[in-house]
Amino acid sequence: MTAVPGRRSSTFIRLLRHGFTDPSAAERLLELDDLASVRSDPVLFEALGATADPDLALRGLVRLVEAEEEGERQVLLDTLITAKPLRDRLLGVLGASEALGDHLARHPRDWQALVTYEAVDLHPGVPEFERGLAAAVDADSLRVAYRRCLLTLAARDVCGTTGIAQTAAELADLATATLRAALAIARTAAPEDAAQCRLAVIAMGKCGGQELNYVSDVDVIFVAEARDGVEEHKALQAATRVAAHMMRLCSETTAEGTIWEVDANLRPEGRNGPLVRTLSSHLAYYQRWAKTWEFQALLKARAVAGDPELGADYVEAVSPLVWQAADRENFVPDVQQMRRRVVDNIPADRIDRELKLGPGGLRDVEFAVQLLQLVHGRSDASLRSGTTLEALRALAEGGYVGRADAAQLDEAYRFLRSMEHRIQLYRLRRTHLVPEGEADLRRLGRSLGMRTDPVAELNKAWRRHASVVRRLHEKIFYRPLLDAVAQLAPGESRLSARAAAIRLEALGYADPAAALRHLEALSSGVSRKAAIQRTLLPVLLGWFADSADPDAGLLGFRKVSDALGKTPWYLRLLRDEGAAAENLARVLSAGRLAPDLLMRAPEAVAILGDPEGLTPRTRDHLEQEVLAAVGRADGAESAVAVVRGVRRRELFRTTAADIIGSYGTEESPAEQDLGALVDRVGSAVTDLNAATIAGALRAAVRERWGDTLPTRFAVIGMGRFGGHELSYGSDADVLFVHRPREGVSDEEAGKAANAVVGEMRRLLQLPTADPPLLIDADLRPEGRTGPMVRTLKSYEAYYRRWSLVWESQALLRAEHMAGDAELGAEFIELVDPLRYPTEGLGDDAVREIRRLKARMESERMPRGADPTLHAKLGRGGLSDVEWTVQLLQMQHGSAEPGLRTTRTREALAAACAAGLIPAEDAEMLDEAWVLATRVRNAVMLVRGRPGDTFPSDPRELAAVGRYLGYEPGHVGDMLDDYRRITRRARAVVEERFYGAVV
């Protein structure tokens, strides 16, 4: 084979043509003396070229030949060339599995297991595998026998003799035989223990479902009973020793490696519960304590080893419980929680390579099928298969899943499982990650029959199938519901009305009958609107079901559709703007406030499809729009009607952005910086209300005085308004200040100012479809008994002579909001010495502030309210944090410029930066303030009216929980977390506010 220097040999070229990536190394291997008889045989070249990895196959063959005894090497090579079944099987395995190549190198005679080609060899079952393992007497011999059986199984797989479903079933049968063999060894090793108990092994998971992977944990549950005359506790101890030994025989690593992990964590109480229980103990647990996911797991329970009668009794006893799971009280929230994808624990750099848990992965298909089985299997026994593909076929035949959808899911699932099998087969390691290396992807693609450009073809096929799963795994829940009401596919089996109602109820719809009526109205007919909605509804229904109030979401969508359904831009928006439909679903199902705002002007839905639509408008932008609208209006009432319409639109923009930021979408996760989210809402509502007041002021002045009021007039924001911390239901706390223009008497100016205030308040509270803006001036000097409006001189005189400590504290929030900017600045300059006294606060003033705070806590807390859950006045709530920060501002604001702000969080951060409060204390106060503010926002969003405590209605409470980031069924955790966070904040308040550490 010597080649002319500088020229490639003919062997090199042949190897290259047959798919070798390193023909030089392959050529050197073929030069070995042991391969002299076959090195030029075209049969060998063709067979190697047909494997997934010709280089790997040749290396494995050389190692096998070298490991064989000298007298047997030629027999192997002659059989290889003359017997095509052996050639295809052996080289196919060597080209696909480095691990099985290693096994053959250690046990070279095992290649002979691939020679037989009888009918029973093509489709072996448990008995055949048991015969293959019969000689095993210890852990090492069990591993060798297992690998020998696995060798024949893999050979049938890579040669295409068996399909993916048959391969998975054979792997489960081999696991069954292995468990039986391991149990027999364990019983033989402890005959006294074995004699005391009856022990059955129940397979769960993929083994139970007869759809096992090459390398997967084998999930089991153990059930035992005492033999006659043996005390139960002694029998259970004996059974536990036998079971534990059986597990070690399979799981432990020896000189021959390991088989697979036997995992018993699906047992009652998981790893904290006893390894072995009696049947009655199992039943008692499932009837009283089990969660929905445990019944989902039991769906695949199958007796596989040990006492067959006891195993059958177990399966017979738990089966009815599985099919009653959908009737359980917490089934709906459990299902919602399970349906929500949990990918947070997958590293970001791996999620795109996850075959099992990633988006569009195997788990999506398996879960969708299992959930539909739990919902409909209670009334249809044909759905009770533990095997995913068999169950999917039964669901399609029963009309529970559309046939076309089921066919696409079936194809995608088979492809993804095939990828998973070939990835694991290579090194026999438990993994669900698609490899990144070019060589690994090439071998994987070729193993699946892709030869032209294996890497590109593999990636394309994988992404296509994953996309199908992503698109369909939720659609299959909802598409049949549309078929049930709209009769979209004549001739196909369809869900009955009862089955459709059962499914909707299981998915969280409280009124399935009404939901079906909405679906019928939305999807029936031949109009373009109905066609687009039929396409959208399966996805929208999933998003609605992911919320705390699916019924409200669906009803809201119907209302919006009825209002805008004939508008071309609306249908185009939902069809073409992917984010718009999901954003709309989130907004409609999150509570009452946002949908109410939207229903008053449904065209605002366009905001949800604009990439910049959820960004709050600046105050300058809003004032410009509002004042321009006032200038065009015919009168004050029509002007303010436009202004309030702008406010309603912008409130919707803000609520929508808040909801979407809190819930997250498929494309963008939920906002992680909750403080920033709260600040955006507070600033947006404050700017919006300031612009609205500016518009009402301009309208009131123009109506009676034209362009110029006889007195200069300014609106000063107070409280949360001045602090840019308004929530959705907050009033606007204000002070009004004026100064007569030159030549105008004080009396005339005062009348004009009071008239303007009265007109502004009237205009902003006129009964219309738009939400009113209530103006509260109770923080003015002398409170409700004092004049509504004062001149700047009057304020100066009052504050100089009569001002109380609480008034100075209230002025910490004072900020000009509307009207004459110069006059507003003068007012702020007037009050600065009051709120930031040069010498700080004296002891008397500090005591007075504390006394007022204590009095407020005792007198203003509503009767019957839980002080640990009241967001405003409760322990560690808004009042606690704000008064603590304000005390620091009044004490140190004169010396620390950073404290001179109307915003609580800014002042707290400045106090921390100045060393006035430890960082840990500041963080606890900030966390509690942000949480309490979000609770108030959530209550308003959910109920449509303001509130300072968590709702008592379970569905409303769940909706608040979803807004705050808690999964269904975890409202208890939400309340516990709130109490814990505010309790820590209160401890800081006790020390920093009441303890004089200022």
Secondary structure as the mmCIF struct_conf table of DSSP 4:
data_model
#
loop_
_struct_conf.conf_type_id
_struct_conf.id
_struct_conf.beg_label_comp_id
_struct_conf.beg_label_asym_id
_struct_conf.beg_label_seq_id
_struct_conf.end_label_comp_id
_struct_conf.end_label_asym_id
_struct_conf.end_label_seq_id
HELX_LH_PP_P HELX_LH_PP_P1 THR A 2 VAL A 4
TURN_TY1_P TURN_TY1_P1 PRO A 5 GLY A 6
BEND BEND1 ARG A 7 ARG A 7
HELX_RH_AL_P HELX_RH_AL_P1 SER A 10 ARG A 17
TURN_TY1_P TURN_TY1_P2 HIS A 18 GLY A 19
BEND BEND2 THR A 21 THR A 21
HELX_RH_AL_P HELX_RH_AL_P2 PRO A 23 LEU A 30
TURN_TY1_P TURN_TY1_P3 GLU A 31 GLU A 31
BEND BEND3 LEU A 32 LEU A 32
HELX_RH_3T_P HELX_RH_3T_P1 ASP A 33 LEU A 35
TURN_TY1_P TURN_TY1_P4 ALA A 36 SER A 40
HELX_RH_AL_P HELX_RH_AL_P3 PRO A 42 GLY A 49
TURN_TY1_P TURN_TY1_P5 ALA A 50 ALA A 50
BEND BEND4 THR A 51 ALA A 52
HELX_RH_AL_P HELX_RH_AL_P4 PRO A 54 ALA A 67
BEND BEND5 GLU A 68 GLU A 68
HELX_RH_AL_P HELX_RH_AL_P5 GLU A 70 THR A 82
HELX_RH_AL_P HELX_RH_AL_P6 LYS A 84 ALA A 96
HELX_RH_AL_P HELX_RH_AL_P7 GLU A 98 ARG A 106
BEND BEND6 HIS A 107 HIS A 107
HELX_RH_3T_P HELX_RH_3T_P2 PRO A 108 LEU A 114
TURN_TY1_P TURN_TY1_P6 VAL A 115 VAL A 115
HELX_RH_AL_P HELX_RH_AL_P8 ALA A 119 LEU A 122
BEND BEND7 HIS A 123 HIS A 123
HELX_RH_AL_P HELX_RH_AL_P9 VAL A 126 LEU A 133
TURN_TY1_P TURN_TY1_P7 ALA A 134 ALA A 135
BEND BEND8 ASP A 138 ASP A 138
HELX_RH_AL_P HELX_RH_AL_P10 ALA A 139 VAL A 158
TURN_TY1_P TURN_TY1_P8 CYS A 159 GLY A 160
BEND BEND9 THR A 161 THR A 162
HELX_RH_AL_P HELX_RH_AL_P11 ILE A 164 ALA A 189
HELX_RH_AL_P HELX_RH_AL_P12 PRO A 191 GLN A 196
STRN STRN1 CYS A 197 ALA A 203
HELX_RH_AL_P HELX_RH_AL_P13 GLY A 205 GLY A 208
TURN_TY1_P TURN_TY1_P9 GLY A 209 GLN A 210
BEND BEND10 TYR A 214 VAL A 215
STRN STRN2 VAL A 218 ALA A 226
HELX_LH_PP_P HELX_LH_PP_P2 ARG A 227 ARG A 227
TURN_TY1_P TURN_TY1_P10 ASP A 228 GLY A 229
BEND BEND11 VAL A 230 VAL A 230
HELX_RH_AL_P HELX_RH_AL_P14 GLU A 232 SER A 251
BEND BEND12 GLU A 252 GLU A 252
STRN STRN3 THR A 254 THR A 254
TURN_TY1_P TURN_TY1_P11 ALA A 255 GLU A 256
STRN STRN4 GLY A 257 GLY A 257
STRN STRN5 VAL A 262 ASP A 263
TURN_TY1_P TURN_TY1_P12 ASN A 265 LEU A 266
BEND BEND13 ARG A 267 ARG A 267
TURN_TY1_P TURN_TY1_P13 PRO A 268 GLU A 269
HELX_RH_3T_P HELX_RH_3T_P3 GLY A 270 ASN A 272
BEND BEND14 GLY A 273 GLY A 273
BEND BEND15 LEU A 275 LEU A 275
STRN STRN6 VAL A 276 ARG A 277
HELX_RH_AL_P HELX_RH_AL_P15 LEU A 279 ARG A 288
TURN_TY1_P TURN_TY1_P14 TRP A 289 TRP A 289
HELX_RH_AL_P HELX_RH_AL_P16 THR A 292 LEU A 298
TURN_TY1_P TURN_TY1_P15 LEU A 299 LYS A 300
STRN STRN7 ARG A 302 GLY A 306
HELX_RH_AL_P HELX_RH_AL_P17 PRO A 308 TRP A 323
TURN_TY1_P TURN_TY1_P16 GLN A 324 GLN A 324
HELX_RH_3T_P HELX_RH_3T_P4 ALA A 325 ASP A 327
BEND BEND16 ARG A 328 ARG A 328
TURN_TY1_P TURN_TY1_P17 GLU A 329 ASN A 330
HELX_RH_AL_P HELX_RH_AL_P18 PHE A 331 ARG A 339
BEND BEND17 ARG A 340 ARG A 340
TURN_TY1_P TURN_TY1_P18 ASP A 344 ASN A 345
BEND BEND18 ILE A 346 ILE A 346
TURN_TY1_P TURN_TY1_P19 ALA A 348 ARG A 350
HELX_RH_3T_P HELX_RH_3T_P5 ILE A 351 ARG A 353
STRN STRN8 GLU A 354 GLU A 354
BEND BEND19 LEU A 355 GLY A 358
TURN_TY1_P TURN_TY1_P20 PRO A 359 GLY A 360
BEND BEND20 GLY A 361 GLY A 361
HELX_RH_AL_P HELX_RH_AL_P19 LEU A 362 HIS A 376
TURN_TY1_P TURN_TY1_P21 GLY A 377 SER A 379
HELX_RH_3T_P HELX_RH_3T_P6 ALA A 381 LEU A 383
BEND BEND21 GLY A 386 THR A 387
HELX_RH_AL_P HELX_RH_AL_P20 THR A 388 GLU A 397
TURN_TY1_P TURN_TY1_P22 GLY A 398 GLY A 399
BEND BEND22 TYR A 400 VAL A 401
HELX_RH_AL_P HELX_RH_AL_P21 ARG A 403 ARG A 427
TURN_TY1_P TURN_TY1_P23 LEU A 428 LEU A 428
STRN STRN9 LEU A 433 LEU A 433
HELX_LH_PP_P HELX_LH_PP_P3 VAL A 434 PRO A 435
BEND BEND23 GLY A 437 GLY A 437
HELX_RH_AL_P HELX_RH_AL_P22 GLU A 438 SER A 447
TURN_TY1_P TURN_TY1_P24 LEU A 448 GLY A 449
BEND BEND24 THR A 452 ASP A 453
HELX_RH_AL_P HELX_RH_AL_P23 PRO A 454 ALA A 486
BEND BEND25 ALA A 489 ALA A 489
TURN_TY1_P TURN_TY1_P25 PRO A 490 GLY A 491
BEND BEND26 GLU A 492 GLU A 492
HELX_RH_AL_P HELX_RH_AL_P24 ALA A 497 ALA A 506
TURN_TY1_P TURN_TY1_P26 LEU A 507 GLY A 508
BEND BEND27 ALA A 510 ALA A 510
HELX_RH_AL_P HELX_RH_AL_P25 PRO A 512 SER A 523
BEND BEND28 GLY A 525 SER A 527
HELX_RH_AL_P HELX_RH_AL_P26 ARG A 528 ALA A 545
TURN_TY1_P TURN_TY1_P27 ASP A 546 ASP A 546
BEND BEND29 SER A 547 ALA A 548
HELX_RH_AL_P HELX_RH_AL_P27 PRO A 550 LEU A 564
TURN_TY1_P TURN_TY1_P28 GLY A 565 LYS A 566
HELX_RH_AL_P HELX_RH_AL_P28 PRO A 568 ASP A 576
HELX_RH_AL_P HELX_RH_AL_P29 GLY A 578 LEU A 588
TURN_TY1_P TURN_TY1_P29 SER A 589 SER A 589
BEND BEND30 ALA A 590 ALA A 590
BEND BEND31 ARG A 592 ARG A 592
HELX_RH_AL_P HELX_RH_AL_P30 LEU A 593 MET A 599
TURN_TY1_P TURN_TY1_P30 ARG A 600 ARG A 600
BEND BEND32 ALA A 601 ALA A 601
HELX_RH_3T_P HELX_RH_3T_P7 PRO A 602 GLY A 609
BEND BEND33 ASP A 610 ASP A 610
TURN_TY1_P TURN_TY1_P31 PRO A 611 LEU A 614
BEND BEND34 THR A 615 THR A 615
HELX_LH_PP_P HELX_LH_PP_P4 PRO A 616 THR A 618
HELX_RH_AL_P HELX_RH_AL_P31 ARG A 619 ARG A 632
BEND BEND35 ASP A 634 GLY A 635
HELX_RH_AL_P HELX_RH_AL_P32 ALA A 636 TYR A 663
BEND BEND36 GLU A 666 SER A 668
HELX_LH_PP_P HELX_LH_PP_P5 PRO A 669 GLU A 671
BEND BEND37 GLN A 672 GLN A 672
HELX_RH_AL_P HELX_RH_AL_P33 LEU A 674 TRP A 705
TURN_TY1_P TURN_TY1_P32 GLY A 706 ASP A 707
BEND BEND38 PRO A 710 PRO A 710
STRN STRN10 THR A 711 GLY A 717
HELX_RH_AL_P HELX_RH_AL_P34 GLY A 719 GLY A 722
TURN_TY1_P TURN_TY1_P33 GLY A 723 HIS A 724
TURN_TY1_P TURN_TY1_P34 TYR A 728 GLY A 729
STRN STRN11 ALA A 732 PRO A 740
HELX_LH_PP_P HELX_LH_PP_P6 ARG A 741 ARG A 741
TURN_TY1_P TURN_TY1_P35 GLU A 742 GLY A 743
HELX_RH_AL_P HELX_RH_AL_P35 ASP A 746 LEU A 764
TURN_TY1_P TURN_TY1_P36 GLN A 765 GLN A 765
BEND BEND39 LEU A 766 LEU A 766
BEND BEND40 THR A 768 ASP A 770
HELX_LH_PP_P HELX_LH_PP_P7 PRO A 771 PRO A 772
STRN STRN12 ILE A 775 ASP A 776
TURN_TY1_P TURN_TY1_P37 ASP A 778 LEU A 779
BEND BEND41 ARG A 780 ARG A 780
TURN_TY1_P TURN_TY1_P38 PRO A 781 GLU A 782
HELX_RH_3T_P HELX_RH_3T_P8 GLY A 783 THR A 785
BEND BEND42 GLY A 786 GLY A 786
BEND BEND43 MET A 788 MET A 788
STRN STRN13 VAL A 789 THR A 791
HELX_RH_AL_P HELX_RH_AL_P36 LEU A 792 ARG A 801
TURN_TY1_P TURN_TY1_P39 TRP A 802 TRP A 802
HELX_RH_AL_P HELX_RH_AL_P37 VAL A 805 ALA A 810
HELX_RH_3T_P HELX_RH_3T_P9 LEU A 811 ARG A 813
STRN STRN14 GLU A 815 GLY A 819
HELX_RH_AL_P HELX_RH_AL_P38 ALA A 821 ARG A 835
BEND BEND44 TYR A 836 TYR A 836
TURN_TY1_P TURN_TY1_P40 THR A 838 GLU A 839
HELX_RH_AL_P HELX_RH_AL_P39 ASP A 843 GLU A 859
BEND BEND45 ARG A 860 MET A 861
HELX_LH_PP_P HELX_LH_PP_P8 PRO A 862 PRO A 862
TURN_TY1_P TURN_TY1_P41 ARG A 863 GLY A 864
TURN_TY1_P TURN_TY1_P42 PRO A 867 THR A 868
BEND BEND46 LEU A 869 LEU A 869
STRN STRN15 HIS A 870 HIS A 870
TURN_TY1_P TURN_TY1_P43 ALA A 871 LEU A 873
BEND BEND47 GLY A 874 GLY A 874
TURN_TY1_P TURN_TY1_P44 ARG A 875 GLY A 876
BEND BEND48 GLY A 877 GLY A 877
HELX_RH_AL_P HELX_RH_AL_P40 LEU A 878 HIS A 892
TURN_TY1_P TURN_TY1_P45 GLY A 893 ALA A 895
HELX_RH_3T_P HELX_RH_3T_P10 PRO A 897 LEU A 899
BEND BEND49 THR A 902 THR A 902
HELX_RH_AL_P HELX_RH_AL_P41 THR A 904 ALA A 913
TURN_TY1_P TURN_TY1_P46 ALA A 914 GLY A 915
BEND BEND50 LEU A 916 ILE A 917
HELX_RH_AL_P HELX_RH_AL_P42 ALA A 919 ARG A 943
BEND BEND51 GLY A 944 ARG A 945
BEND BEND52 ASP A 948 ASP A 948
STRN STRN16 THR A 949 THR A 949
BEND BEND53 SER A 952 ASP A 953
HELX_RH_AL_P HELX_RH_AL_P43 PRO A 954 TYR A 963
TURN_TY1_P TURN_TY1_P47 LEU A 964 GLY A 965
HELX_LH_PP_P HELX_LH_PP_P9 TYR A 966 GLU A 967
TURN_TY1_P TURN_TY1_P48 PRO A 968 GLY A 969
HELX_RH_AL_P HELX_RH_AL_P44 VAL A 971 ARG A 992
TURN_TY1_P TURN_TY1_P49 PHE A 993 GLY A 995
#
